[in-house]
Amino acid sequence: MAGWACMLGAAPFAACGFVRYHGMTAEQLLWAVIKSELLTPHRLVFRAENLYYTVMHAKIDTGARRPEREVGVRR
């Protein structure tokens, strides 16, 4: 009876030798989970950035405008 209990207790650890998830072994997967869930901060801050405004900031502040299109000209 004790032999079977030991085998049942050791079976999950023996199965870990066959586990591969995204190319990682069970030990690497366990370490990745520990790092991502326990060791790194979880606070993610989203800051929107208007790329157009960043690029055109100088021209917008000076008030520069595009040249007006001529009425009869097609581009």
Secondary structure, 3 states (H helix, E strand, C coil): CHHHHHHHHHHHHHHHHHCEECCEEHHHHHHHHHHHHHHCCCCCCCCCCCHHHHHHHHHHHHCCCCCCCCCCCCC
